[in-house]
Amino acid sequence: MNPKSVAALMADIELEDPLDLAGLAIDEAGARSLMAAHFCEIDERLSAQGLDSDARLEIMAAIAAHTMVENLALHYARLKHDTDPGEFRAWMRRYGMH
């Protein structure tokens, strides 16, 4: 794992799920590079602590899942505030929330 390969994988993911960095002082490539380097640093630190690849993968999955929950909460709050109530309810139903 290295920052360049992680950033490239992130770019592939973003083809299906683009980022919205409007209003931020960082572009998509910069954000990918920053986060890829951060994840690789975490992996290196966990490896240095003696964790095997399965344990590191589990920790990385937990970090990713936590981040996705945080993203969901932010997206939910933004939609609730900025969206027509009917559209908001439709969005909630589409994702299994009532």
N, CA, C and O of each residue as an XYZ file, in Angstrom:
392
protein
N       0.863     -1.175      0.000
C       0.000      0.000      0.000
C       0.901      1.227      0.000
O       1.849      1.323      0.779
N       0.587      2.158     -0.885
C       1.303      3.428     -0.896
C       0.307      4.532     -1.260
O      -0.733      4.260     -1.858
N       0.627      5.779     -0.897
C      -0.321      6.870     -1.131
C      -0.761      7.006     -2.587
O      -1.923      7.313     -2.855
N       0.151      6.781     -3.525
C      -0.192      6.939     -4.940
C      -1.230      5.894     -5.373
O      -2.187      6.226     -6.073
N      -1.042      4.630     -4.957
C      -1.999      3.591     -5.357
C      -3.341      3.780     -4.666
O      -4.387      3.537     -5.268
N      -3.323      4.211     -3.407
C      -4.579      4.461     -2.690
C      -5.331      5.624     -3.343
O      -6.544      5.544     -3.538
N      -4.618      6.703     -3.683
C      -5.250      7.847     -4.339
C      -5.844      7.441     -5.690
O      -6.921      7.909     -6.058
N      -5.151      6.576     -6.423
C      -5.670      6.110     -7.716
C      -6.950      5.299     -7.523
O      -7.897      5.451     -8.295
N      -6.991      4.442     -6.503
C      -8.205      3.680     -6.208
C      -9.347      4.607     -5.791
O     -10.499      4.396     -6.168
N      -9.015      5.626     -5.015
C     -10.028      6.601     -4.610
C     -10.613      7.298     -5.833
O     -11.825      7.501     -5.912
N      -9.760      7.666     -6.786
C     -10.230      8.323     -8.014
C     -11.191      7.404     -8.766
O     -12.196      7.863     -9.310
N     -10.883      6.111     -8.796
C     -11.790      5.151     -9.447
C     -13.146      5.113     -8.740
O     -14.187      5.082     -9.396
N     -13.135      5.115     -7.422
C     -14.380      5.112     -6.647
C     -15.172      6.379     -6.925
O     -16.398      6.343     -7.030
N     -14.473      7.492     -7.045
C     -15.145      8.774     -7.240
C     -15.804      8.891     -8.616
O     -16.642      9.768     -8.822
N     -15.439      8.026     -9.553
C     -16.133      8.021    -10.833
C     -17.598      7.659    -10.630
O     -18.477      8.188    -11.310
N     -17.855      6.749     -9.684
C     -19.225      6.313     -9.372
C     -19.879      7.188     -8.303
O     -21.102      7.331     -8.275
N     -19.067      7.768     -7.430
C     -19.575      8.540     -6.299
C     -18.732      9.799     -6.155
O     -17.858      9.862     -5.290
N     -18.987     10.817     -7.005
C     -18.139     12.006     -7.003
C     -18.189     12.782     -5.692
O     -19.201     12.798     -4.991
N     -17.087     13.412     -5.390
C     -16.995     14.255     -4.205
C     -17.572     15.628     -4.502
O     -17.551     16.087     -5.644
N     -18.085     16.276     -3.476
C     -18.551     17.650     -3.585
C     -17.693     18.490     -2.654
O     -17.973     18.596     -1.460
N     -16.658     19.082     -3.205
C     -15.747     19.891     -2.411
C     -15.986     21.379     -2.625
O     -15.119     22.204     -2.337
N     -17.165     21.714     -3.131
C     -17.492     23.111     -3.389
C     -17.308     23.943     -2.122
O     -17.760     23.567     -1.041
N     -16.653     25.052     -2.278
C     -16.460     25.958     -1.147
C     -15.267     25.620     -0.268
O     -14.991     26.336      0.694
N     -14.559     24.547     -0.577
C     -13.384     24.191      0.221
C     -12.122     24.700     -0.467
O     -12.100     24.895     -1.683
N     -11.104     24.906      0.301
C      -9.852     25.438     -0.230
C      -8.904     24.325     -0.673
O      -7.687     24.511     -0.670
N      -9.449     23.176     -1.052
C      -8.642     22.059     -1.523
C      -9.370     21.414     -2.700
O     -10.596     21.304     -2.692
N      -8.619     20.994     -3.700
C      -9.253     20.344     -4.845
C      -9.315     18.834     -4.614
O      -8.786     18.317     -3.631
N      -9.971     18.144     -5.539
C     -10.165     16.697     -5.377
C      -8.839     15.946     -5.304
O      -8.660     15.076     -4.451
N      -7.916     16.279     -6.193
C      -6.617     15.589     -6.190
C      -5.875     15.842     -4.887
O      -5.260     14.927     -4.338
N      -5.923     17.053     -4.391
C      -5.270     17.379     -3.122
C      -5.893     16.652     -1.952
O      -5.189     16.163     -1.068
N      -7.220     16.578     -1.943
C      -7.921     15.869     -0.866
C      -7.593     14.379     -0.909
O      -7.331     13.765      0.125
N      -7.608     13.799     -2.119
C      -7.258     12.371     -2.253
C      -5.847     12.123     -1.766
O      -5.606     11.179     -1.014
N      -4.913     12.958     -2.185
C      -3.512     12.786     -1.809
C      -3.330     12.881     -0.293
O      -2.606     12.084      0.304
N      -3.984     13.852      0.316
C      -3.893     14.040      1.763
C      -4.422     12.832      2.523
O      -3.762     12.329      3.433
N      -5.619     12.363      2.150
C      -6.223     11.232      2.856
C      -5.496      9.927      2.565
O      -5.365      9.088      3.456
N      -5.021      9.736      1.335
C      -4.267      8.522      1.005
C      -2.994      8.462      1.835
O      -2.651      7.410      2.376
N      -2.295      9.583      1.938
C      -1.069      9.626      2.749
C      -1.393      9.348      4.214
O      -0.642      8.652      4.897
N      -2.509      9.890      4.695
C      -2.915      9.683      6.081
C      -3.203      8.205      6.359
O      -2.750      7.663      7.368
N      -3.958      7.550      5.463
C      -4.269      6.131      5.654
C      -3.003      5.278      5.598
O      -2.855      4.334      6.374
N      -2.101      5.601      4.693
C      -0.854      4.838      4.609
C      -0.012      5.033      5.871
O       0.641      4.097      6.334
N      -0.027      6.235      6.421
C       0.695      6.496      7.671
C       0.089      5.674      8.815
O       0.818      5.095      9.621
N      -1.233      5.627      8.881
C      -1.896      4.808      9.911
C      -1.480      3.346      9.747
O      -1.139      2.682     10.726
N      -1.508      2.851      8.517
C      -1.133      1.468      8.260
C       0.311      1.209      8.695
O       0.595      0.179      9.307
N       1.214      2.121      8.389
C       2.616      1.961      8.789
C       2.755      1.936     10.302
O       3.508      1.127     10.845
N       2.030      2.822     10.988
C       2.106      2.859     12.455
C       1.548      1.576     13.071
O       2.110      1.050     14.032
N       0.449      1.076     12.520
C      -0.127     -0.175     13.034
C       0.812     -1.347     12.778
O       0.957     -2.228     13.625
N       1.444     -1.358     11.619
C       2.409     -2.413     11.302
C       3.598     -2.353     12.255
O       4.080     -3.383     12.726
N       4.064     -1.146     12.531
C       5.195     -0.976     13.448
C       4.856     -1.445     14.862
O       5.742     -1.811     15.633
N       3.564     -1.430     15.192
C       3.118     -1.915     16.501
C       2.936     -3.429     16.519
O       2.561     -4.008     17.539
N       3.208     -4.066     15.372
C       3.176     -5.519     15.314
C       1.859     -6.118     14.851
O       1.699     -7.337     14.908
N       0.912     -5.311     14.395
C      -0.357     -5.861     13.938
C      -0.189     -6.506     12.565
O       0.470     -5.954     11.685
N      -0.790     -7.673     12.396
C      -0.713     -8.347     11.097
C      -1.698     -7.704     10.118
O      -2.477     -6.827     10.492
N      -1.653     -8.144      8.875
C      -2.461     -7.502      7.837
C      -3.963     -7.630      8.108
O      -4.714     -6.703      7.806
N      -4.417     -8.745      8.665
C      -5.843     -8.901      8.969
C      -6.296     -7.901     10.033
O      -7.361     -7.297      9.909
N      -5.493     -7.731     11.067
C      -5.833     -6.787     12.133
C      -5.824     -5.355     11.599
O      -6.701     -4.558     11.932
N      -4.829     -5.035     10.768
C      -4.769     -3.691     10.181
C      -5.962     -3.449      9.272
O      -6.541     -2.363      9.286
N      -6.334     -4.448      8.483
C      -7.490     -4.322      7.594
C      -8.760     -4.080      8.394
O      -9.591     -3.257      8.011
N      -8.912     -4.788      9.498
C     -10.101     -4.609     10.329
C     -10.160     -3.194     10.907
O     -11.227     -2.582     10.946
N      -9.024     -2.682     11.352
C      -8.983     -1.315     11.880
C      -9.292     -0.311     10.776
O     -10.038      0.644     10.993
N      -8.721     -0.522      9.595
C      -8.993      0.382      8.469
C     -10.473      0.337      8.084
O     -11.063      1.371      7.767
N     -11.074     -0.855      8.109
C     -12.507     -0.973      7.808
C     -13.322     -0.222      8.851
O     -14.311      0.425      8.507
N     -12.928     -0.295     10.115
C     -13.645      0.423     11.172
C     -13.512      1.933     10.973
O     -14.480      2.669     11.169
N     -12.333      2.395     10.589
C     -12.135      3.824     10.323
C     -13.012      4.260      9.152
O     -13.671      5.298      9.217
N     -13.018      3.462      8.081
C     -13.834      3.791      6.906
C     -15.316      3.793      7.266
O     -16.046      4.697      6.859
N     -15.769      2.796      8.023
C     -17.178      2.726      8.404
C     -17.569      3.911      9.294
O     -18.642      4.490      9.128
N     -16.703      4.260     10.225
C     -16.962      5.420     11.091
C     -17.094      6.692     10.244
O     -17.987      7.510     10.465
N     -16.202      6.838      9.286
C     -16.231      8.009      8.410
C     -17.509      8.037      7.574
O     -18.077      9.102      7.333
N     -17.957      6.863      7.134
C     -19.193      6.795      6.350
C     -20.410      7.173      7.202
O     -21.328      7.828      6.709
N     -20.424      6.768      8.468
C     -21.523      7.146      9.362
C     -21.500      8.660      9.577
O     -22.546      9.311      9.563
N     -20.319      9.209      9.774
C     -20.195     10.653      9.938
C     -20.671     11.379      8.670
O     -21.365     12.392      8.755
N     -20.298     10.861      7.512
C     -20.729     11.442      6.241
C     -22.249     11.359      6.095
O     -22.889     12.306      5.637
N     -22.817     10.225      6.487
C     -24.272     10.065      6.438
C     -24.946     11.120      7.302
O     -25.914     11.750      6.876
N     -24.439     11.314      8.512
C     -25.035     12.294      9.420
C     -24.942     13.708      8.837
O     -25.903     14.474      8.916
N     -23.812     14.051      8.262
C     -23.654     15.378      7.653
C     -24.578     15.535      6.443
O     -25.215     16.574      6.271
N     -24.644     14.500      5.609
C     -25.499     14.538      4.425
C     -26.971     14.632      4.838
O     -27.736     15.403      4.257
N     -27.350     13.865      5.817
C     -28.724     13.876      6.341
C     -29.099     15.277      6.828
O     -30.165     15.794      6.497
N     -28.207     15.883      7.620
C     -28.482     17.219      8.160
C     -28.593     18.248      7.036
O     -29.466     19.115      7.075
N     -27.715     18.156      6.037
C     -27.755     19.096      4.918
C     -29.043     18.931      4.124
O     -29.703     19.917      3.796
N     -29.404     17.687      3.815
C     -30.628     17.446      3.066
C     -31.863     17.917      3.833
O     -32.774     18.516      3.261
N     -31.876     17.642      5.117
C     -33.033     18.024      5.937
C     -33.207     19.538      5.933
O     -34.330     20.043      5.930
N     -32.097     20.250      5.932
C     -32.140     21.706      5.979
C     -32.407     22.327      4.615
O     -33.133     23.316      4.519
N     -31.823     21.754      3.548
C     -31.813     22.394      2.234
C     -32.805     21.824      1.219
O     -32.919     22.360      0.117
N     -33.516     20.765      1.556
C     -34.329     20.067      0.570
C     -35.815     20.203      0.889
O     -36.213     20.314      2.049
N     -36.612     20.194     -0.154
C     -38.066     20.171     -0.015
C     -38.438     18.969      0.857
O     -37.884     17.885      0.672
N     -39.365     19.142      1.805
C     -39.726     18.034      2.703
C     -40.132     16.748      1.984
O     -39.782     15.659      2.439
N     -40.865     16.851      0.869
C     -41.263     15.658      0.118
C     -40.064     14.951     -0.481
O     -39.986     13.724     -0.437
N     -39.129     15.704     -1.040
C     -37.914     15.113     -1.595
C     -37.066     14.468     -0.498
O     -36.464     13.411     -0.689
N     -37.039     15.136      0.649
C     -36.277     14.595      1.772
C     -36.857     13.260      2.236
O     -36.113     12.311      2.484
N     -38.173     13.188      2.353
C     -38.801     11.926      2.763
C     -38.555     10.834      1.722
O     -38.337      9.676      2.079
N     -38.588     11.193      0.440
C     -38.310     10.218     -0.623
C     -36.880      9.712     -0.516
O     -36.630      8.519     -0.690
N     -35.943     10.603     -0.232
C     -34.539     10.211     -0.059
C     -34.411      9.234      1.110
O     -33.715      8.224      1.007
N     -35.084      9.538      2.214
C     -35.028      8.660      3.384
C     -35.592      7.277      3.060
O     -35.002      6.264      3.437
N     -36.727      7.229      2.365
C     -37.319      5.936      2.004
C     -36.389      5.142      1.087
O     -36.254      3.927      1.232
N     -35.750      5.835      0.142
C     -34.854      5.160     -0.806
C     -33.717      4.440     -0.065
O     -33.221      3.415     -0.534
N     -33.311      4.972      1.076
C     -32.220      4.374      1.827
C     -32.681      3.638      3.076
O     -31.894      3.378      3.986
N     -33.969      3.307      3.106
C     -34.475      2.462      4.185
C     -34.710      3.176      5.499
O     -34.840      2.528      6.537
N     -34.766      4.493      5.477
C     -35.031      5.260      6.696
C     -36.438      5.817      6.613
O     -36.907      6.183      5.535
N     -37.103      5.879      7.739
C     -38.491      6.372      7.717
C     -38.673      7.569      8.583
O     -39.778      8.103      8.674
